[in-house]
Structures are given as structure tokens and as C-alpha cells.
């Protein structure tokens, strides 16, 4: 899938890359998602520009597209085409889940080699690493207290028939908890496991996909078709991004959860589901309930049990365990010797917060395996792969609301800097909070504005002002 609003780029790349790939083309995020929903098998690769309509001079649509693509197909490899002066944007794109970024203008042959190399790495764990049900937890790498808690909760809840709500950030591994822990550790392990991402399917198709439909129920319904609740049988149905479920469908899901009853679209016959339902979200569903976007009764029914998958920044030494794990896997896949980290680079690795969680860590390991096989990676070489502008405040460094503490901080700052500028400092903090809000909302400016306590037009105005100041060299 090539996504770029410049037809010269899409036509040129489509012609050149068609020798090795089947090509789909879109010129916007909306068109891309619509095309994906019309495909039976999603593309393995996506090559996307960050500057897309309606904001072609900002990376927001590109950021949102990365999140949408990975929501639709978590295994998709994403390569970003970035302008020469957009290195910071490219780094943040990788934090969101992109595997690599390439500067424009790109040599087509160089780009082809990168795409083929990216495709050669398999996201899935080797089958040999899951030889038996007793070793299924090896997919949850780590020995930190948060991971141990997840393992214990999964063990407790696996055989229960009641729903489980899995919460956690993007890229943290929620589907692994659902499939490899809750399902595989249960007595349902020999029954089907069906997964539906509610953010990756048109709202019009959610109901027939879940419940099935009768012949003639709508245009294109040429035959009777069962849905996931029937096909799952006595197995597990995993509904990812449950916060995206349309409000008008929420009562129907609630009914299935309460008594197992549902109807195919276009039928009056009652059917009965025996599937166990597991859901996941990276949203705060309690906040969604308070704001009227999610039913309170459905939330309470889904969260009979809940599991919070920890952010990688909270997993301590597990960062090193995950490095060793993926380094060995991708060295084996590439047929090359694994890289190592210098002492300084390893210190930086442990200090980095990995805002993109395990998915970001895995992609960094892929890039280092490709660039430095059998070599020692320096701190500077590692830094080039990190999102250095990511805000990494620990609790002890969080901004305080205590006026005395704020004054003490200001005193210290003024004493340490002779070239202090109040305007520059305020602008830097404003820029940092705006960037943080956009990252937390995956580039959704309306949600970012709400998070910052301002309206959307004010946020647009401040972004434009800061960009203008940057171009003028104000700070």
C-alpha cells in the first residue's frame, strides 16, 4: 500500500515496485482505510508519507494513519517517506510503530531494497518457542512485578466464563495476553480463537461480522452467512479496540454477554452463543462512559475481570530481557551475527522510556540487526534510532502544583543559566505539552485539545505560531 498525495510519486513507485509487489495506492488516510476494508487480505507492507490531506504540511495525518494501519493489521510493516528536514517526525513515526523511515527524494532501487529487507523479518515468534501449553507464558517476556502480576491474573481468569477487559497502551501486547495467556491457558484452547479489531472495520460491517446475516438482508448479501459469535463456538472471541464499537451496537453486545442471545442481521430467529468474550482498549473507558461515548452497563459487564498490561517504561530490567529475546530471533532470521551494545549505549537503552512500548523496542532491534550485524552499537548510533524528543518525566520530575516547589525550581533554573529567556522557556514548555498531547491521542487534534483544556481552533493557532517561530529561529 502506497499512500502519498503526490501522483508523480505514487505513479513512479507503483511502476518501479510492481516487479516485486502487488500495489495498492491511496492519496489520504481516509482513502487508505477504505481501500483496506475492501481487501480480503491486507498488504504486508505500507509505504506512507506523513504529510497527507487535509494537513499536508504537518505530520498529524501520517501519525494517525500509522495507528490506523496497525489497528487494522498489527503485523503490517510500515515504512515512512519523510522530508529531508523531518527527522524528528520520522523518529516519532517509528515510536508509533513504523519500522523504518526514508528521506525524500528516495532512490527507487534503494527503497526497493529497504522494503524487501523489512519484509524479511517476521513479527511472529518462532513456532518452536511455544512447544506446549505449559510454556505458553514465554510470549510474555519479563520478570518485573507488573509482568508477574499479569501472568498471575491470566492464570486466575483463564478458565472463567466471564469477560475480561485488557487495558494498556498501543504496542504493549494486549492481544498476546488474550490469545497466548487467557485462551491458550484455558480449557477452550482446542476451540477457535477469533479476533476482531473494532477500529479496523467499517461501522456498517461490525454487526454482520459479529452476528452474521440472512440472504437478502442488505445489498451484496447473496447467501446466509454466520458471524464470529457462531463461528467461535465454545472458543474465544477477542474484540480489540472495544472503545470504537458504535453506540447503536452496544446494546446488542450487552445482550449476548448477559444471556448469550443474538440474531443474524435480517433474521428474527434467536441464536445462542457459548463463546467467551475478551476485550481490549488503549482508551480510558471510564472517561468514555462519563462523556457519553460508551454505555456504563456494557463497561461494567465487560470488566468483570480486568488486566492492565504495563507500559515498557515500568518494566525495569525487562527492557534488557526483551532486547536479548528479539536480538536472538532477528539475528537468526537474517542469518547474521547479533549486534551488541556498548556500555554507554546499554545505559541509554535502560534509561529510554520506549513510548511505543514493546512494538517500538522490536522495531529498533530490527533496524539495529540490519545496520550493525555482529558489531558493537555506540550510544550515538543507538540515539539515532530513538525518539529523542519523547517526554520522559519520571514521577519525581513531574511538574508540581505547589507554589513553593515551583519557586524553588525557578530559583535553581535562574541561578544555573545566565542567558535565561522567560519567553523562550514558556514556548518550549508549551511546545512540549502540545507534542505530548498529540502523541497520547495518536495525532487526533480534537482529542489533544480536550486533553490540554483548550478548544481545537486555539490549538491550531498555537501550533502554527510555534512553527512560525521555529522557522524564524526564535528558539
Helices and strands as residue ranges (DSSP letters): E 2-3, H 7-17, E 25-26, H 29-37, E 45-49, H 60-72, E 77-82, H 87-96, E 100-103, H 108-119, G 127-130, G 133-139, H 145-157, E 164-167, H 174-176, I 177-183, E 193-197, H 203-211, H 228-231, E 236-240, G 242-244, H 247-259, E 261-262, E 271-272, E 276-281, H 285-290, H 296-302, E 305-308, G 312-314, H 318-334, E 340-341, H 343-351, H 357-371, E 376-377, H 379-383, G 395-397, H 403-416, H 422-440, H 445-452, H 456-471
